[in-house]
Amino acid sequence: MTLQTPPSLHSHSPTCGCKNERGDPLFVTAPTAQTQKALDYAEKHIAKELDQLKKLVKIPSVSLDGFDPKDLRLSAEATAEVLRESGLEHVELLDMGAGVHPYVYAEWIHKPDAPTLLLYAHHDVQPPGREEKWKSNPFQPVERDGRLYGRGTADDKAGIMAHAGAIAAYLKTMGELPVNVKVLIEGEEEIGSHNLGDFVRQHKEKLKADGIIVTDCANVDSGIPSITTALRGMVAIDVEVESLTHPVHSGLWGGILPDPVWALSKILASLTDDMGEIAIEGLKDTVRPLTEYEKRAYGNVKMENIARTATGLLKGLPFAVPEKEFAERLWRKPALSINAVQSGSRKLVSNIIQDSAWARVSIRIVPDMTPQDVANKMKQHMERACPPGFKLSLSVETASDWWAIDDPRAEVYQIAARSLEKGYAHTAQFIGCGASIPFVDPLCREFGGIPAILVGVEDPYTNAHSENESLLLTDFKKSILGQIHMLADLAKYKKA
């Protein structure tokens, strides 16, 4: 996997004469008459696409356990209506049985000589989190300062609308698309896409395509279109330590009883060294080294100001590594996180010794680590670190693999980059992503290694998975325009 050197923040126009990092003139060819009609339609109807997005956001389609699954079906039905309204055909909800949230499928297949693209997004969302931290109701979308706030505004209901808006722009003006499309909107992405492998195998012929466009990623900065060339995988383990059958009074029994919270703290502290580096024996032995080109390219990425603003890092608290290491650490190094710790209740805290303590520990994995090997090493380490006598329970909750393209200089990715440049009026960037999208690797492999183009509408200030998630409205429109160009430009792509 390689990375393009970051562009300057210069905005380009079709006549500015600038070149991108590949040395190609930007916007060298004018759009066809058909594409121009689609672009004009999208510009004129952007308010309608935004209204449809708001309707989707109002449905609390949280896929995690404990939330009403009826909302996922309502969300799937609303998504199906959006796709139907765009002009797509054979719109349907695809179920895999009880307990599996519905997928939405639609297609337009009328050009036997053109490529077929599978367009992916997901309609499920994260829980709202700490509702008192939201400045507005998470499921009542609100426009404020050029952004649309609400859970799922960017991750990933805007991705649905990027597909639907581009498709509608062609079908409502020309009555046809430049390529064949199959649209798959998942309902379980936020809980790890556990059923996707079985789903794809069950519907393999229906989903068969020459390439995939995934609209569930982020741009490196606001207004800068980006193509993600690598994803980290993830292994998450739940660890629970028990010592008693029930909590007891700390005044009566404190001093003689073993404390499970202390034991869990010892285990968690052992996972990293004093510098925060992962201290699990052998875990990093298989990490693929960077090439010299990658080292130079990664070292040129400037992200400190973006990262400090986007994350809300406390004043005076330094980053874990210098800026020149940011890209490598985020995109090509494993990272350990303690996602949650629980023992008792903060609101109902009392003077007791707890009976048990629980935590979820996750590691983002990179080439050439394997999920099973990482899970085994994590469990072995925690078993060794647990103080003797305590009851230790370990369960693997997630084990998804990493993904990376072979070479972003391949024709299909260069076509996609040029398309985005036309839509955003800005040089496109190839980037990595430290997050995971579990389905990408198995979906590509299931169809013989077809290319996946990972784009998105998020920017670093989206706050996905946290409170006050938002979507930059100017990037929302640009993402639709970029995909209009991409559908036209990829009509020229022929799979090798």
Secondary structure by P-SEA (a helix, b strand, c coil): ccccccccccccccccccccccccccccccccaaaaaaaaaaaacaaaaaaaaaaaaaccccccccccaaaaaaaaaaaaaaaaaacccbbbbbbccccccbbbbbbbcccccbbbbbbbbbccccccccccccccccccccccccccccccccccaaaaaaaaaaaaaaaaccccccbbbbbbbbccccccccaaaaaaaaccccccccbbbbcccccccccbbbbbcbbbbbbbbbbbbbcccccccccccccccccaaaaaaaaaaacccccccccccccccccccccaaaaaaaaacccaaaaaaaacccccccccccccccccccccbbbbbccccccccccccccccccbbbbbbbbbccccccaaaaaaaaaaaaaaacccccbbbbbbcbbbbbbbbcccccaaaaaaaaaaaaaacbbbbbbcccccccaaaaaaaaacccbbbbbbcccccccccccbbbbcaaaaaaaaaaaaaaaaaacccccc
